[in-house]
Amino acid sequence: MDKLQMVSQVQQTQPEKAHLKPERVQELLMKLPGWRLGAEGRGIQRRRQFTSYAKAQSFVGAVGKLATGLRQPVTIALSGKRVDLILPGHPVKGRIGGLTDNVFDLASRIG
């Protein structure tokens, strides 16, 4: 078996993530206070404000550990006592940003 056949076989055995329909995305967002659909529907985002830089920094570390554990990408911007989070999806034709249940699972764990 050559490399191309092996790669093809591996791709066929790995389950694909189910991309959510726009209606489902809106339904899930309503259950997540503070989260909103990002630019062009390519992810969801949230801004958190903390009482100190140390608390914001601690939160960033916790989010990073959660995201790593769930193998879900996250973009984190720390600016003073403010933290901006973006949980990206993967664009797919006919779907909002290719958002999956994994994105919303991480968002619910972050709060």
C-alpha positions in Angstrom: 0.0 0.0 0.0 1.5 3.4 -1.0 1.3 6.6 1.1 -1.7 8.0 -0.7 -3.7 4.9 -0.1 -2.7 4.9 3.6 -3.7 8.5 4.0 -7.0 7.9 2.3 -7.8 4.9 4.5 -7.0 6.9 7.7 -9.2 9.8 6.6 -12.1 7.4 5.9 -11.9 5.8 9.4 -11.8 9.2 11.2 -15.3 10.5 12.1 -16.1 13.9 10.7 -17.3 16.6 13.0 -20.9 17.6 12.4 -21.2 21.2 11.3 -24.2 22.9 12.9 -27.0 24.5 10.9 -27.5 28.3 11.5 -30.7 27.6 13.4 -28.9 25.3 15.8 -26.1 27.8 16.3 -28.6 30.5 17.3 -30.3 28.1 19.7 -27.0 27.2 21.4 -25.9 30.9 21.6 -29.1 31.7 23.5 -28.0 29.3 26.2 -24.6 30.9 26.5 -24.9 34.4 28.1 -22.2 36.7 26.9 -21.2 34.7 23.8 -22.1 36.0 20.3 -21.5 35.1 16.7 -18.2 36.5 15.5 -17.4 38.3 12.3 -18.9 36.6 9.2 -20.1 33.8 11.4 -16.7 32.1 11.5 -16.7 31.6 15.2 -18.1 32.7 18.5 -16.6 35.3 20.8 -16.8 36.8 24.2 -15.2 39.6 26.2 -14.6 39.2 30.0 -13.6 42.0 32.3 -11.8 41.2 35.6 -11.0 43.2 38.7 -7.3 42.7 38.4 -4.6 41.7 35.8 -3.7 38.7 37.9 -7.3 37.3 37.8 -7.4 37.9 34.0 -4.1 36.1 33.6 -5.3 33.2 35.7 -8.4 32.9 33.6 -6.4 32.9 30.4 -4.3 30.0 31.7 -7.5 28.1 32.7 -9.0 28.6 29.2 -5.8 27.5 27.5 -5.8 24.2 29.5 -9.5 23.6 28.8 -9.0 24.2 25.0 -5.9 22.0 24.9 -7.7 19.2 26.7 -10.6 19.4 24.3 -8.3 19.8 21.3 -10.3 22.9 20.3 -8.5 26.0 19.0 -9.0 29.3 20.8 -7.8 32.8 20.2 -7.1 34.7 23.4 -6.3 38.4 23.7 -5.3 39.7 27.1 -5.3 43.5 27.6 -4.9 44.7 31.1 -7.9 43.4 33.0 -9.8 42.5 29.8 -9.8 39.1 28.0 -11.2 38.6 24.5 -11.9 35.0 23.4 -12.7 33.7 19.9 -13.6 30.1 19.4 -13.3 29.5 15.6 -15.2 27.1 13.5 -14.2 25.7 10.1 -16.0 27.2 7.1 -18.2 24.8 5.2 -20.6 25.7 2.4 -24.1 26.2 3.7 -23.2 26.4 7.3 -22.3 29.3 9.6 -18.5 29.1 10.0 -18.5 25.4 10.3 -19.3 25.6 14.0 -19.5 22.3 15.8 -20.8 21.0 19.1 -17.2 21.0 20.3 -17.0 24.8 20.0 -20.1 25.2 22.1 -19.0 22.6 24.6 -15.8 24.6 25.2 -17.8 27.9 25.4 -20.1 26.4 28.1 -17.1 25.1 30.1 -15.5 28.6 29.9 -18.8 30.3 30.9 
